[in-house]
Amino acid sequence: MAESAEVPKLLMRVEPGVGLGSPEVIAWAAKTFAAVEVESVGPGAHHSPEDQPDAIGQAVASWLRRHALVARPVTV
């Protein structure tokens, strides 16, 4: 991941972050991974997709648009 600057990456985090989503791990990933964007999707826990489905969808759609990775407009 550190050597793939040509590949954009999206790392979503929830608050409060624990385990692999802890602030320390997120900071490490942000520093270590090439071309990574960290975006907060709000409060969440173990089931973040259930806690923040709209925020996650918007984060992914925005990221896809920013990197021109969609063939047609994405709406959320």
Secondary structure as the mmCIF struct_conf table of DSSP 4:
data_model
#
loop_
_struct_conf.conf_type_id
_struct_conf.id
_struct_conf.beg_label_comp_id
_struct_conf.beg_label_asym_id
_struct_conf.beg_label_seq_id
_struct_conf.end_label_comp_id
_struct_conf.end_label_asym_id
_struct_conf.end_label_seq_id
TURN_TY1_P TURN_TY1_P1 ALA A 2 GLU A 3
TURN_TY1_P TURN_TY1_P2 ALA A 5 GLU A 6
BEND BEND1 VAL A 7 VAL A 7
STRN STRN1 LYS A 9 GLU A 15
BEND BEND2 PRO A 16 PRO A 16
HELX_RH_3T_P HELX_RH_3T_P1 GLY A 19 GLY A 21
BEND BEND3 SER A 22 SER A 22
HELX_RH_AL_P HELX_RH_AL_P1 PRO A 23 THR A 32
BEND BEND4 PHE A 33 PHE A 33
TURN_TY1_P TURN_TY1_P3 ALA A 34 ALA A 35
STRN STRN2 VAL A 36 PRO A 43
TURN_TY1_P TURN_TY1_P4 HIS A 46 HIS A 47
HELX_RH_AL_P HELX_RH_AL_P2 SER A 48 ASP A 51
HELX_RH_AL_P HELX_RH_AL_P3 PRO A 53 ARG A 66
TURN_TY1_P TURN_TY1_P5 HIS A 67 ALA A 68
BEND BEND5 ALA A 71 ARG A 72
#
